[in-house]
Amino acid sequence: MENFRKVRTSEEEMPLPFPDLPPDVVEMKVKEGSKIRNLMNFAMAQMELKGRRQIVFSGCGRAVTKTITCVEIMKRKLGGLHQVTKVRYKTVLEVWENQDPPPDGPAQNLTVHKNVPSICILLSRDPLDPNQMGYQPPEPRHEAGEDTLGSSTKGLKRPLPPPCEELLPKKLQVQVSDSPRGTGTTAGQQDH
């Protein structure tokens, strides 16, 4: 493959796997090179300023983790969102061109069909069917007086417990290398 160069990539277009979506639902197509900040600015504007009730995030291949990150950020910022996640495979076509074609013939192209994992996540302000596969209810809201630092205490540093006495060494021995006679002494020993 060292003589080949990728010249084109195309994804198979698939309908969204959610029935009964409104025709004007916003689909955020997350790509590997997408900037999370740009995606979130647009998505938050759609949900908050334009009053959208639902939004779909989709991504495939290396963009799957970025898609999930965007969804988690939106759920934390807006709160109260119902979620349905669908995982499937998508076919990606890659066209590779031979950089060193035979002298008596045309350039040879190679087409590779790849099945890559794909994810579609529907976020909705309105309740969704809790019996459908991939449903997640909204995270519980915190009541007044509860943890005010954020939606969870996960990630906060806790003090370490005091060490158990039986795990500590009885006597720490240190080798001292620059004694006046040139011989090493061990801590706890005395020179005579």
C-alpha positions as CSV (number, residue, x, y, z in Angstrom):
1,M,0.0,0.0,0.0
2,E,3.0,2.3,0.1
3,N,2.5,3.2,-3.6
4,F,-1.1,4.1,-3.0
5,R,-2.6,7.4,-1.8
6,K,-6.1,7.9,-0.5
7,V,-7.9,10.3,-2.9
8,R,-11.5,10.2,-1.7
9,T,-13.7,9.0,1.2
10,S,-17.5,8.9,1.2
11,E,-20.0,7.7,3.7
12,E,-23.1,5.7,3.0
13,E,-26.1,8.0,3.7
14,M,-28.5,6.3,6.2
15,P,-31.8,7.6,7.6
16,L,-31.9,8.4,11.3
17,P,-32.9,5.3,13.3
18,F,-35.6,7.2,15.3
19,P,-39.2,6.9,14.2
20,D,-41.6,9.9,14.5
21,L,-39.0,12.6,14.4
22,P,-40.2,16.1,13.3
23,P,-39.0,16.9,9.8
24,D,-37.0,19.9,11.0
25,V,-35.1,18.1,13.7
26,V,-31.5,19.3,13.9
27,E,-28.9,16.6,13.2
28,M,-25.4,17.4,14.4
29,K,-23.0,15.3,12.2
30,V,-19.8,15.0,14.2
31,K,-16.7,14.4,12.2
32,E,-13.2,13.4,13.4
33,G,-11.9,16.9,12.9
34,S,-14.9,18.8,14.3
35,K,-14.2,21.2,17.1
36,I,-16.3,20.4,20.2
37,R,-16.6,24.1,21.0
38,N,-18.1,24.9,17.6
39,L,-20.5,22.0,17.7
40,M,-21.7,22.9,21.2
41,N,-22.2,26.6,20.5
42,F,-24.5,25.7,17.5
43,A,-26.3,22.9,19.4
44,M,-26.9,25.0,22.5
45,A,-28.2,27.9,20.4
46,Q,-30.7,25.6,18.7
47,M,-32.0,24.2,22.0
48,E,-31.9,27.4,24.1
49,L,-32.4,30.3,21.7
50,K,-34.6,28.7,19.1
51,G,-36.5,26.5,21.5
52,R,-36.0,23.2,19.8
53,R,-37.4,20.2,21.7
54,Q,-35.1,17.6,20.2
55,I,-31.6,17.3,18.7
56,V,-29.7,14.3,17.2
57,F,-25.9,13.8,17.4
58,S,-24.4,11.3,15.0
59,G,-20.8,10.2,14.3
60,C,-19.0,7.2,12.9
61,G,-15.5,5.7,13.2
62,R,-13.1,7.8,15.2
63,A,-15.8,10.5,15.7
64,V,-17.9,8.2,18.0
65,T,-16.1,9.3,21.2
66,K,-16.4,13.0,20.3
67,T,-20.1,12.5,19.6
68,I,-20.6,11.0,23.1
69,T,-18.6,13.9,24.6
70,C,-20.9,16.4,23.0
71,V,-24.0,14.6,24.3
72,E,-22.7,14.5,27.8
73,I,-21.8,18.2,27.8
74,M,-25.3,19.1,26.6
75,K,-27.0,16.9,29.2
76,R,-25.0,18.5,32.0
77,K,-25.6,22.1,30.7
78,L,-29.3,21.8,30.0
79,G,-30.4,19.0,32.4
80,G,-33.6,17.1,32.2
81,L,-33.0,15.6,28.8
82,H,-34.3,12.2,27.8
83,Q,-31.8,10.1,25.7
84,V,-32.1,7.3,23.2
85,T,-28.8,5.8,21.8
86,K,-28.6,3.6,18.7
87,V,-25.4,1.9,17.6
88,R,-25.0,0.5,14.1
89,Y,-22.5,0.0,11.3
90,K,-22.0,2.3,8.4
91,T,-20.2,1.6,5.1
92,V,-17.4,3.9,4.2
93,L,-15.9,3.8,0.7
94,E,-12.3,4.8,0.3
95,V,-10.7,5.3,-3.1
96,W,-6.9,4.8,-3.3
97,E,-4.9,5.8,-6.4
98,N,-1.7,4.0,-7.4
99,Q,1.2,6.5,-7.4
100,D,3.5,4.3,-9.4
101,P,1.3,3.0,-12.3
102,P,2.7,0.6,-14.8
103,P,4.3,2.5,-17.8
104,D,2.1,0.9,-20.4
105,G,-1.3,1.3,-18.7
106,P,-3.6,3.8,-16.9
107,A,-3.4,4.7,-13.2
108,Q,-5.0,2.0,-11.1
109,N,-7.6,2.8,-8.5
110,L,-8.4,0.6,-5.5
111,T,-11.8,0.9,-3.8
112,V,-12.0,-0.3,-0.2
113,H,-15.4,-0.8,1.6
114,K,-15.1,-0.5,5.3
115,N,-17.8,-1.2,7.9
116,V,-17.2,1.2,10.8
117,P,-19.2,1.6,14.0
118,S,-21.7,4.5,14.0
119,I,-23.7,6.1,16.8
120,C,-26.9,8.2,16.8
121,I,-28.1,9.8,20.0
122,L,-31.4,11.6,20.3
123,L,-31.8,14.1,23.1
124,S,-35.3,15.3,23.9
125,R,-36.9,17.7,26.3
126,D,-40.1,15.8,26.0
127,P,-40.5,12.3,27.5
128,L,-39.6,9.4,25.2
129,D,-40.7,5.7,25.4
130,P,-38.7,4.2,28.3
131,N,-39.3,0.7,26.9
132,Q,-37.3,1.3,23.7
133,M,-33.8,-0.1,23.4
134,G,-31.1,2.4,24.3
135,Y,-33.3,4.7,26.5
136,Q,-31.7,6.7,29.3
137,P,-33.9,8.8,31.6
138,P,-32.8,12.3,32.6
139,E,-30.3,12.5,35.4
140,P,-31.9,13.4,38.7
141,R,-31.8,17.1,39.6
142,H,-30.2,18.1,42.8
143,E,-32.4,19.6,45.5
144,A,-31.5,22.9,47.3
145,G,-29.0,22.3,50.0
146,E,-27.4,19.3,48.2
147,D,-24.0,19.3,46.5
148,T,-23.7,22.8,44.9
149,L,-20.3,22.1,43.2
150,G,-21.9,20.4,40.3
151,S,-24.0,17.5,39.2
152,S,-21.7,15.0,41.0
153,T,-18.8,14.7,43.4
154,K,-17.0,12.4,41.0
155,G,-13.4,13.6,40.4
156,L,-13.0,15.4,43.7
157,K,-9.9,14.6,45.6
158,R,-10.4,12.9,48.9
159,P,-7.8,12.7,51.7
160,L,-5.8,9.5,51.9
161,P,-6.4,7.4,54.9
162,P,-3.6,7.2,57.5
163,P,-1.1,4.4,56.7
164,C,-1.5,1.2,58.6
165,E,1.3,0.6,61.1
166,E,2.0,-3.0,59.8
167,L,2.7,-1.7,56.3
168,L,5.4,0.6,57.5
169,P,9.0,-0.8,57.6
170,K,10.4,-1.5,61.0
171,K,13.6,0.4,60.4
172,L,14.7,2.3,57.3
173,Q,18.2,1.6,56.4
174,V,20.1,4.2,54.4
175,Q,23.6,3.7,52.9
176,V,25.9,6.7,53.5
177,S,28.6,6.8,50.9
178,D,30.9,9.7,52.0
179,S,32.1,8.5,55.5
180,P,35.5,9.8,56.7
181,R,37.1,6.4,56.3
182,G,35.7,5.6,52.9
183,T,33.5,2.8,54.1
184,G,29.8,2.8,54.1
185,T,27.9,3.0,57.3
186,T,24.3,2.1,57.8
187,A,21.9,4.3,59.6
188,G,21.7,3.1,63.2
189,Q,25.3,1.9,63.2
190,Q,28.0,3.9,64.9
191,D,31.6,4.3,63.8
192,H,34.2,3.1,66.4
